[in-house]
Amino acid sequence: MIKGILDDEYLIKPITSSNRDEIKNLYDLCSDYHIMCSGKNATYEDVDSIFEYSDKKTSEDSLTLGVYNKCDLLVGMVDIFKNYPDNGTWMIGLLLLSPNERNKKLGTIIHEEINKYALIQGADTLRIGVVEQNTKGLKFWKSLGYQQIKSTTINMGGKESNLNILNLILK
């Protein structure tokens, strides 16, 4: 998936572990998110974990996208697992935007592109997990029509949090 958005002000394109330094720089810019979730700044191990797979989350079902500005600077990223946890469900593991890019409707437009692409690829549901303390994130996802289906707990970097699981049925 390679797509220009907002009159080609931004480009969405695949990223891989070869983009490790760019991703780490974005993570550093987004330290507020990482500290909120794990209580600490992100490390290169956190970057590398994006590209670690298992029996349930395979590299074939992974879609990791970077959002680049006109200066070719990584200002956002999305990490998706197709057909997880069920066939037809795409799990958005992360949608992260640099603080300078927030509150510009960029997240909404990126989500619209994910939604369109997922539908074309045969998905029927998008899913996201939002830690309880991420109240702005929860408000954002609910504004897009996501509905909470359950709650669980998650341990991120030694910090345990309540996790709200939300679904959006695609149309």
C-alpha positions as CSV (number, residue, x, y, z in Angstrom):
1,M,0.0,0.0,0.0
2,I,1.5,3.3,-1.1
3,K,-0.8,6.3,-1.0
4,G,-0.5,10.0,-1.1
5,I,-3.0,11.8,1.2
6,L,-4.0,15.4,1.9
7,D,-3.0,16.6,-1.6
8,D,0.2,14.6,-1.4
9,E,1.3,16.5,1.8
10,Y,1.9,13.0,3.3
11,L,2.8,9.6,1.9
12,I,1.8,6.3,3.4
13,K,4.1,3.5,2.5
14,P,5.4,0.2,4.0
15,I,8.2,0.3,6.5
16,T,10.4,-2.6,7.7
17,S,13.1,-3.3,10.3
18,S,15.5,-1.4,7.9
19,N,13.7,1.8,9.0
20,R,14.7,1.0,12.6
21,D,16.4,4.4,13.3
22,E,13.5,6.4,11.8
23,I,11.0,4.5,13.9
24,K,13.1,5.0,17.1
25,N,13.3,8.7,16.3
26,L,9.4,8.8,16.0
27,Y,9.1,6.8,19.2
28,D,11.4,9.4,21.0
29,L,9.1,12.2,19.7
30,C,6.1,10.2,21.0
31,S,7.6,9.6,24.5
32,D,4.3,10.8,26.0
33,Y,2.6,7.7,24.6
34,H,5.3,5.3,25.7
35,I,5.6,6.7,29.2
36,M,1.8,6.6,29.5
37,C,1.7,2.9,28.5
38,S,4.8,1.5,29.9
39,G,6.1,4.0,32.4
40,K,9.3,4.5,30.4
41,N,10.8,5.8,27.1
42,A,10.9,3.4,24.2
43,T,14.0,1.5,23.4
44,Y,15.4,-0.1,20.2
45,E,14.0,-3.4,21.7
46,D,10.5,-1.8,21.5
47,V,11.2,-1.0,17.8
48,D,12.4,-4.5,17.1
49,S,9.4,-6.0,18.8
50,I,7.2,-4.6,16.0
51,F,8.8,-7.0,13.6
52,E,8.7,-10.1,15.8
53,Y,6.1,-12.7,14.8
54,S,4.5,-15.8,16.2
55,D,2.2,-18.6,15.0
56,K,-0.8,-16.3,15.4
57,K,0.9,-13.1,14.1
58,T,2.8,-14.0,11.0
59,S,5.0,-11.7,8.8
60,E,2.6,-12.5,5.9
61,D,-0.3,-11.0,7.9
62,S,1.6,-8.0,9.1
63,L,1.2,-4.6,7.6
64,T,3.5,-1.9,9.0
65,L,3.1,1.5,7.4
66,G,5.0,4.7,7.8
67,V,3.5,8.1,7.3
68,Y,6.0,10.5,5.7
69,N,5.8,14.3,5.3
70,K,7.0,16.3,2.2
71,C,10.5,16.4,3.7
72,D,10.5,12.5,3.7
73,L,10.5,12.5,7.5
74,L,8.6,9.7,9.3
75,V,5.9,11.5,11.3
76,G,3.6,8.6,11.9
77,M,3.1,4.9,11.7
78,V,0.5,2.2,11.7
79,D,1.0,-1.5,12.7
80,I,-1.7,-3.9,11.6
81,F,-2.2,-7.6,11.8
82,K,-4.6,-9.0,9.3
83,N,-6.9,-11.9,10.3
84,Y,-6.2,-11.5,14.0
85,P,-7.6,-12.7,16.3
86,D,-10.2,-14.0,13.8
87,N,-10.4,-14.4,10.0
88,G,-11.7,-11.1,8.6
89,T,-10.6,-9.0,11.6
90,W,-7.7,-6.6,11.2
91,M,-6.1,-5.7,14.5
92,I,-4.6,-2.2,14.6
93,G,-1.7,-2.7,17.0
94,L,-0.6,0.9,16.9
95,L,-1.5,4.2,15.2
96,L,1.2,6.7,16.3
97,L,1.6,10.3,15.2
98,S,4.3,12.8,16.1
99,P,3.0,15.5,18.5
100,N,3.4,18.1,15.7
101,E,1.0,16.1,13.5
102,R,-1.7,15.5,16.0
103,N,-5.0,17.4,16.0
104,K,-4.9,18.0,12.3
105,K,-7.3,15.3,11.2
106,L,-4.4,13.2,9.9
107,G,-5.2,10.3,12.1
108,T,-8.8,10.3,10.8
109,I,-7.6,10.4,7.2
110,I,-5.1,7.6,7.8
111,H,-7.9,5.5,9.4
112,E,-10.1,6.2,6.3
113,E,-7.4,4.8,4.1
114,I,-6.9,1.7,6.3
115,N,-10.6,1.2,6.3
116,K,-10.8,1.3,2.4
117,Y,-7.8,-0.9,2.0
118,A,-9.1,-3.5,4.5
119,L,-12.5,-3.6,2.8
120,I,-10.8,-4.2,-0.6
121,Q,-8.7,-7.0,1.0
122,G,-11.8,-8.7,2.4
123,A,-11.8,-7.6,6.0
124,D,-15.1,-7.1,7.8
125,T,-13.9,-5.7,11.1
126,L,-11.2,-3.4,12.5
127,R,-10.1,-3.9,16.1
128,I,-8.0,-1.8,18.4
129,G,-6.9,-2.1,22.0
130,V,-6.6,1.2,24.0
131,V,-5.1,1.4,27.4
132,E,-7.5,2.9,29.9
133,Q,-5.2,5.9,30.7
134,N,-5.2,6.9,27.0
135,T,-8.4,8.9,27.3
136,K,-7.7,11.0,24.2
137,G,-7.1,7.9,22.2
138,L,-10.3,6.3,23.4
139,K,-12.2,9.4,22.5
140,F,-10.6,9.4,19.0
141,W,-11.4,5.7,18.3
142,K,-15.0,6.1,19.5
143,S,-15.4,9.2,17.3
144,L,-14.7,6.9,14.4
145,G,-17.5,4.6,15.3
146,Y,-15.6,2.0,17.3
147,Q,-17.5,0.3,20.1
148,Q,-16.1,-1.4,23.1
149,I,-16.6,-5.1,23.1
150,K,-14.6,-6.1,26.2
151,S,-11.9,-5.2,28.7
152,T,-8.8,-7.1,29.7
153,T,-5.4,-6.3,31.2
154,I,-2.0,-5.9,29.5
155,N,1.5,-5.7,30.8
156,M,3.7,-3.2,28.8
157,G,7.2,-2.8,30.0
158,G,6.4,-4.1,33.5
159,K,3.4,-1.7,33.9
160,E,0.0,-3.4,34.1
161,S,-3.0,-1.5,32.6
162,N,-6.6,-2.1,31.8
163,L,-7.1,-2.5,28.1
164,N,-10.3,-1.6,26.3
165,I,-10.9,-3.7,23.2
166,L,-12.9,-1.9,20.5
167,N,-14.4,-3.1,17.2
168,L,-15.6,-1.3,14.1
169,I,-17.7,-3.3,11.6
170,L,-16.7,-2.3,8.1
171,K,-19.3,-1.2,5.6
